[in-house]
Amino acid sequence: MVERPTTPSNLSRRGFLRSGAAVGATSALLGMMGATTASAKPGRGPQQAENNGGYGPLQPAPGGELLLPAGFSCVAFGHTGTPMSDGRPTPGMHDGMAAFAGEDGRIRLVRNHEQSEGAAFASPSYDPAAAGGTTTMVFDPEKMELVDTFPSLTGTIRNCAGGPTPWGSWLSCEETFTGLDVDTPHGYVFEVPAGADGPVDPVPYKEMGRFTHEAVAIDEATGIVYQTEDRGSAGFYRFVPNKPGELAAGGKLQMLAIKDKPGFDTRLGQKPNRTLPVEWVDIDDPDPDSDDSLAVARQGWDKGAAVFARLEGAWFGGGSIYLVSTNGGDAGIGQVWEYRARGNSGGQLVLVYESTNPDLLESPDNICVSPNTGGLVLCEDGSGKDLLRGVTNRGEIFDLAELNSSNTSELAGATFSPDGKILFFNVQSPGVTYAVTGPWERGAL
């Protein structure tokens, strides 16, 4: 079982966000900013990395399922429909995911399933008529094979993304808001300990807000949880816990606003490297008695909060929160923002990158960092075939993985093993998880 700290003083046990990799990741995104504003001409997107990030062109990998750089290989596992340890079929719609160190050198992967209404796939369940949730997989990195799979959260709806906590759990978020005409409301965040060996008792963290959740990222220094909202008009939130590391103890939900610019719209007409001073406005009722899916956001907008376009992936590193707007920007194909905290009350928001070239990057969604170099991995969810794209510390884009088929399903859940040797990611439909290994040291990851 994964060792799970029990005191707030141990928030940073996972450690990698304070390692050199975190500094490298910060450099990567700052480099991306430089590539947009300096080395790239105005109106152009990031530059293609030389020699594809050091890895060379993609080619059919052994087995033929993926296109990967030469020297890389993959194994596929966790397919939709395959029997889990309880004999029930693995649910589909694979999405966000994180990797945790387990017993005997094994890796535990907690994986979201973006399913909606239907029978819960195990019990206890939050809502027996909801088909979403998480499964936990135990993976043997020595044999490169799946050892076990079992349900770990059931009875939720559209578990799209979420994020790992510094204390060894996964926060799974419902990307939905159902009205009060149903017996069991949805639109919450649930916590799944990585060490759980079966379905947890689902407890919605209602004070974290009821809205169309996407991802979370936690500032290890403060325990503050930052949350994204996946809507065409969306807010960026933070949850200040009463007890850092104990989210069930409640806290205060707030929404980001640009200081002296009430109702600021980040979706169009923005300039990279422009610093926007930030303040946070309180959400008085995070779990409103309303069937309006924007009931929480409107509270923030009434107080001057900013508007974003489809906020999806989020990641913490080097003291900053990085968030992805999947279709933000003048071209509508993606923005990457950085929020830099400054004390408890303010901070700064900076547009790190805005995509203008879909051939290099289209509709980024999930994001993760390489613990080896701090380079980034972006999962695409665009209109055509989606790829895993890498980002070098110079802010240059390269192709990392592609399906060797006509499948245009979104890619999701990219996450490295704790030692940085294996990159895991999901194909949403038909659901499958891949583990990729190779000479990472040869290039930017």
N, C-alpha and C positions, 0 to 999 in steps of 0.2 A: 504494500500500500504506500502511496505517496506520503511523505512526511508533510504534515500540514501545521504550520505555526499557529499558535493560539493567541498571541499577543500582538497588539499594533506595533510594538517595537521591532517585530520581525517582518515588517512589510516587504523588505527588500530581499528576502531569502532567495527568490529566483535569480536575482543578481545580474542578468545579462543587460538590463537596461542601464546599469551603472558601469558596465564594462567598456573596454575600448571599442567594442562593436557599436555601442550606443553613440559614442562620439563620432565614429565613422558614418553612422546613419544620418546624424545631423549634418555632417559635411556633405553627404550625398545630396540631401535636399537643398542645402545652401548652394551646392554645385549646380543643381538643377535650375535654381534661380539664376545663377550666373550664366548658364547656357542659354537661358531665355532672354536675358537682358544684355548680355555682352557678346558671347561668341556667335549667337544666332542673330540673324537680321530681324528687324521689327516685323511682326506678323508671322514669323516662322515658328514652328515648334522646336522641340529639342533636337539635337543632332544625333544621328545614328553613330553608335560607338564603333570605333575602329576594330576590325576583325571580330565584329559581333561581341563586344565586351571581352575579347581575349579568347573566346571559346570557338570561333569559327562558325560557319553556316550550319543551319539545322539540316539534319539528314535522318532517314529512318533508323530508329533505335532497334536493338535486338528485340524480336517479338513483333515489331511492325506497328504497334498501336500508337506510338508517339513519334514526332520528329523532335530530336534533341541534338545538341552538339556532339561531335565525334568524341568517343570515349565515355559517354554517359549511357546509363541503362536504367530500366525501370521495372517495377513489378506492380501489377494491378491486384486489388483486393477490395473487400467490403462492398461487393456489387449489390444493387437493389435485388431483393428477392432471395438472396442466399440465406440459409438458416443461421440464426443467432444461437447462442448457447442454450436458450430456452426453447429452441425449435421453431420459433416464429420467424417469418421472413424479415430480412433487413428492410426497413422503410426506405423510400426513395427521396428524390429532391435533395441531394447532398449539398450542403452549403458551408457556412463558416466553421472553422476548426482551429484547435490549438493542440500542441504537443507538450507532454509533461514527462519528467523522469519517473519511472516506475521501479518496481522491485527487480532484483537480479539483472539489472542493465536493460530491462525492457522499457518500451515507450508506451505511454497511454495517450491516445488520441480521443478527445471529446469532439464529436461531430454533430453539427446541426442538421435538421431535416425540415425543409421549407414547405411542409405539407399543411393542408388547411383542414376543412371539415371532414369528418369521417370518424370511424372508431379509433380510440386510442390504442396504440400498439403494445401496451403493457399496463400494469397497475402497480402501485397507486398512480392515479392520473389526476391532473388538475381539472380536466373536463373530459368525461368519457366520450364525448361527441367531437373531439378535436384530434386530428391525426398527426400533428407536429410533435417535435421534441428533439431529444438528442440520443445518440448511441455512443458508447465508449468502446474503443477497440484497443486491444493489447497486442503490440507488435514487437517481434523479436528482431533486432537489428543485425544480429550475427547471422541468422538464417534468412533474413529478409523475407519473413513470412508472418502472416496474421496468426495469432495464437487464440484469440477469443474476441467475441463481440457480444454486447448485451445492452438492453435499454437502460438509460440513466435518467431521462426526464421524458414524461409522456403527458398527453392531454393538453398540449398547447397548440398555437396556430402560427404558421409561417415563421418558424425559427430560422431567420435569415443569417444574421451575423451575431456579434457579441464581442467577447474579448476575455483573455486570461487575466486572472488577478495575481498580485504578488504573493498571495498566501496559498496558492495552489488549487484554484478552482476556475471554472469556466462560467461566465455570465452569458446566458442565452437569452436573446431578445426576440420578442414577438413583433414582426413587421406587419402589424394589423391594428385596427381599432374597430371593435364591434360595438354596436349600439346597445342600449340598456333594455332592448326588447328580448334579450336572451337571458337565461338564468345565470350564466357564468360570464362575466365580462372578460375581455382580452385586451392586450396591448401593454403587457408588463415585461419586467425583467425577472428572470429566475436564476438561481445559483446552483451549480452542479459541482461538487467536490471531485477533483480528478481521481481521488482514491476510492470513490464509491464503487461498490461491486454489484450494484443493481439499481433499480429505479429509486430515486430519492422521493421524499415527500414534498411535492411541489408547493412552494410558498411564493406568491407574487410579491415583489417589493414595490408596494403601491406608492410609497413616498418618492420613488424614483421617477414617477410619472406614468400616465396612461396615454400613449400616443403611438404613432407608427415608428417603432424603434428600428434601428439598424445595428450600429456597432457601439462599443464602449472602449475607452482607454483610461487607465488609472495612473495618476501621478503618484509615484512611489514615495515621494518626499512628504506628501500631505494626505494621501489616501483619497483625494477627491476623484470622483468618477465623472468622466466627460462622455456625453452621449450624442449620437447623431440621429437624425430623423430623415427617413426616406420618403420625401414628397416633393412635388414640383415646387412648392413653397414650403420651406422647412426652417426649423430652428436648430441652433446648436446649444446644448444644455450642459450644465454641470450639477452634480449631486454632491453636496457637502455633508458627509456623514456625521452623525452625533458621536460615533465611536469609529475612528478609522480602522478598517479591516473587519468591521461587524456591520454590514449593510442592513441587516434585519433590525438593528436598533434605530433605524430611521435617520432623518436628516432633512436638509433644505434643498429644494430644487430651484435652480436659477437658469436664466436664458441670457445668451450673449447679446449685448448691444454695443454699437459704435458710439464712443463718447461724443456728445454734441452733434450727432447725426441721427436723430430718431428715425426709425423705420428704414435704415440704410439697406439698399438692395445690392447684394454681392454678386448677383447672377450675371450681370452684363456691365460692360464698360469699365472693367477693372484693370489696373496696371500692376505687373509683377514688381516686387521689391518695395512697394508702397506700404509704409507702416501706418496702421490704423489703431489708435488707442481704444481700449476696450473697457467696458464696465459690465456688471452683471445685475440683472433685475430679478426680483423675486417672483416666483410662481406661487400665488397664494393658495391655490387648490390644485395639487398635482394629480388628483384622482377625481375629476369633476363628475357630478351627477348630470350627465349630458350625453346625447347621442351624436354630438357634433365632433367629428374626428379631428378638428382643429381647435377643440376647446382649450387645450393647454397652450398651444402656440398663440392663440388670440390673446390670452392673458399677458404674454410677453410682448406681443406687438402693441397692445394698448399702452404699454409702458416704454415703447420705443425700441424694442429688440430688433435685431437685424434679420433679414430674409436670405436664405440660401436655396440653391437648387439641388435636390436629391442628395443629401449628405449620406454617404455610405461608409466606406472603410475609415478606421481611426487607429492611431498608433502613438504610443508615448516613447520619447527618447531624448536624451540630452537636455532634460528639463522642459521640453516642448511637447505639445500635442499636434499631430499631423492628421488632417482630415481630408477626405476625398469627396469632391462634388462630381458625381458621375456625368451629369450633362450640363454642368455650369460652363460659363464662358460665352463669348460672342459666337463661337462656332458650335456651341452646344455639345461638345465632346469631351469635356472634363476639365476640372481644376483641382489643384492640390494646395491646401491652405496650411499655414502654421500658426498655432496660437502659443504665445510665450507668456506664461504666468508671471505676474509682478506683484508679489504679496497676495493677500487674500481677496482684494477688492477689484483689481484691475488687470492689466496685461496689454499685449499687443497682438494684432492679427495681421498676417502678411500673406499675400498671394505668392506662393512659391513658383507655381507653374500653371499655365493655361494652354491646353492643347489646341493646335490649329491644323494638325496633319493626322488624319485617321490612319494613314499607312504606318505611322510610327507608334501612335497610341490613340486608342478610341475607347471612351467610356470606361475608365478605370473604376474598379469596385473595391474588392478586398486588397489590403496592403500588408506586407510583413517585411521584416528586416533580417538580413543575414547576420548571424552571430559571428561569422568569420571575418567579414570586412566592413560591415555596416552598409553594404549595398542593399538596394531595395528590390522587392518583387511585387509587381502589380498584376492583379487578375482582371482581365477585360470582360465586360458584359455589354458588347456593342451590337450593331445591327447585322453584321456578317459573322465570319469565323473569328472566334476569340482566341487569343494567345496569352501565355504568361510572358510578361515583358520585364526585363531587368533594367535597373538604373545604376550606373556607375557612380563612384564618388565625385566624378567630374560633371555629373548631371546628364550623361549621355544615355540614350535608350538603346536596348538591344533585345533581340528575340531569344527567349529562353526555352519555351516548349510550345508545341502545337499538336493538335489531334491529327493523326494521319488518316483522315477520313473526311467525309462531307458534313459531319456533325457540327452544327453551329451553336450547341449548347454553351451556356456561360461556364467559365471556370471560376472556382471559388476555393476559399479555405486554405490558401497557401500558408505553410508554417514549417519552419525548420525544426529538426530534432534538437534537443538541448546541446548536443555536441557539435552541431552545425554540419554533420556529415550527410544527412538525408533531408531532402525537401519533399514534403507531402503536399498534395493538393487534390481537389475534387473536380470531377465533371458532374454537373448537376443532373443531366438526363441523357441517356439512362445512367443512373447514379453509379459512380465508381470512384475509388480513391487510388491514387498513384503514389509510389515512393520512388524518388529519383536520386541516384547516386552517380558520382563521377569525380573528375579532377577539378573540384571547385577552386583549388589554389591557382589554376591556370588563368583564371580571369577575375572578373569584378565581384564575384560572390564567394 
